[in-house]
Amino acid sequence: MSNKSEDWHPAQIIAALHMRGVTLSALAIENGYACRSTLSQALRRRWPKGERIIAQALGLHPAEIWPSRYPSRYQEENGDEQV
């Protein structure tokens, strides 16, 4: 991402997962969810547990993918001023 204060676009998240050979459906099943589309909810709205699962699959902290959902965490780590 060029501007670290912007959330990743859902397509970027899915592409990053695919580049690692992972899908949201597979992550959902691996994490015990019966519905394969469960984790897609984290792409559209705040859901910390789903965000953590996706971020772990990418080797990131959720704040790196969704800085708007973790404003204080992102600002503390990167020294950004509040907008």
N, C-alpha and C positions, 0 to 999 in steps of 0.2 A: 504494500500500500504506500502511495506517495505521501499522503497526508495522514499521519498516525492518529489524528483526532476523529477520523471518520470510521464508522463501522465498515467491516468488509461487506460487500454485496453478497447475498446468498449464493449467487452463481460462482463467486470466487471461493467461497467455503467449500462448495460441492466439488469444484475443480481441484482444489488443494487436497481434498480427501481422495479423489480419484487418482491424483498423481502419486499418492501413497498406496494405491491399490485397495482403498476402503470405500464403502458406500454408507450412507445414512442408514439404510435398511439393515445392513450387516451389523453396524454398531448397535442399533436398537435390539436386534436379536441377541447379540453377544452380551448385552447388559440386562437381559431378562425381560424385555418388553415384548408382549405378544403381538402388538400392532407394529408392523414394519415402518409405518410413517410417523411414529411417535416423535422421533428426534427432529423431524422437520419443523415441529412447533418452535424449537429454539431459534430457528432462522427468522421467525416472524415476531416473536414476543419474548420477553424476559422469562427465562426458566433456568435458574442457576445449575440444577443438576444436569440438564441436557447440554447446557453450554460447557460444563466441565468435561463431559464425555467427549464432545466434539473437539474441544481444545486439546485434551490429552492425546487424542488420535493424531493431532497435528503437531504435538510437541510444544504447545504454547499455553499461556495462561488465557483464560477467557477475556480478560481485559485487553489483550492484544488484538482480539478479533472484534470485540464489541466495546470499545472504550466509552461509548455513551451510556452503557449499562453499568459501568464500573468507574465513574468519574474520579473519585478520590484515589483509588488504587492506581489508575493510569497516571494521574498527575504526580503522585508521590514518586513513582518509579522513574518518570521521564522528565520531571522538573517543569512541566507545562503549567502555564498560568490558567486560571479559570476563565472561561469564555463568558 
